Amino acid sequence: MKLSTFLRTVLKLDAASCFAMAAIVIPLSGMLSEPLGIEAAGLSAAAAALIPIGLFVLWLGTRREAPAALVALVIAGNIGWAIASFAAAGSVPAMTFLGQAAVAGQGLAVLVLAVAEWAGLKSSVAETKWETA
């Protein structure tokens, strides 16, 4: 499938958000732990997981063509991350209000990216069908 310019842009934005979160959270996890009520090791681990994810999403965003299944995988991963974020924000007992707001807020941002990627996927599939018809 040919990836639309919109979809490639959203994928690159998604990757950039992964790298930005990792770049901020990993070195500051010790400082952020107390105000957020989240263990520093957990913050670091979650942020470190964003690096390979970001690399994959960036790679996908730089392709002119890619299987729709790969884009769907990114969307599913983002939806899963958002759901896990909302669940954590509501269930981790030690998490402060600031921590809940931060975790839920980034979950919402990831969900917005998933919706934009879904719109980009739908338009890319439609464009590809028109080109091959």
N, C-alpha and C positions, 0 to 999 in steps of 0.2 A: 504494500500500500504506500502511496506517496503521502508524506507527512506535510500538512499545510504549514505555512509560515507561522500562523497563530499557534498551532500545536507545538512546533519546534520552540517558539518563544516561551510558551508556558512551561515546557519541559526544562528549558534552560533556567528559568526563574525558580522552578522547583529545586533544581540542582544547586543553584546559588543559595537558596534558603537553607539547604542541608549543610553546605560548607560554612555559611555564616553562623548557624547555630553551633556547629562543632567548634569553630574558631573562638566563639565567645564562651561556651560552657566548659569545654575541656580545661582551659587554663584557670578559669574562675570557679570551678566546682567547689573548692574549699570555702571560698567567700560566699557563694550562693547557698550553700547547704543550710545554714542556720536560718536565714530569712525566709527560705522557701519551705523548710521543714522536710527536706529530701536529702538522703545520705549522699555525700560527695561521690562515693563509688558508683552509686546508681545514676547520678547525673552524668558522670564521665562515661559510663558504659553506654548510656542512651545516646550521648553526643557522638561517641566514637562509632557507633553503628551507622550514623548518618554519612560517614565518609565513603564507604563502599557503595551505599545506596546512591549518594550524590554522584559518584563517578559513573555508575550505570545510567542514571537518568540523564546526566550530561552527555554521555556517549550517544544515547538514544536521541536526544535533542539535536545532535549535530548530523544525524542521518537525513538524507532526502527521502529515503524509502526504508521502511521497516515493517515487519509483521504487526498487524493490529493486536495480536496477542501480547506482544511485549508492552505496548502502550496500556492495554487492559491490565497487565500485571502491575504496572506502576500505579494505576488508578486504584486497583484492589489493595495494594500495599498502603497507599495513602488513606484509604477509607479505614483499613484495619488500624493504622497508626492513630487516626482521629478517634476511633471508638475506644482504643486502649487508653488514650489520653483522657477522654471524658470519664472513663471508668476509674482511672487512677485519681483524677481530681476529686472524685466523689467518694473514694473508698480508702485512701491512705490516711490512717488516723493521725500521724504526726505532721502531715502537711498543713502548713499555715494557710491563711486566707490568700496571702500573696502567692504562695506556691500553687494553690488551687486555681487562682486567676491566670497565672503564667502557663500552667499545664493545659488548662482548658482553652486559653487564648491561642496557644500554638496549635492545639488540636483543631480549633476552628479555622485557623489559617491553612492548615494542611487539607482540611475538608474543602475549602474554597479552591485550592489548587486542583483537587480531584475533580471538582465540578467543571472547572475550566478545561482540564485535560479531557474530560468526557465530551464536552462540547467540541473540542478540537478533534477528537477521535471521530465523532459522528460526521463532522464536516469533511474530514480527510477521507473517510470511507465513501461518502457521497461523491466527492470530487473524483476519486479513483474510479468509481463506477461510471461516471459520466465520460471520463477519458477513455475507458475501455469499451464503451458501448458503441 
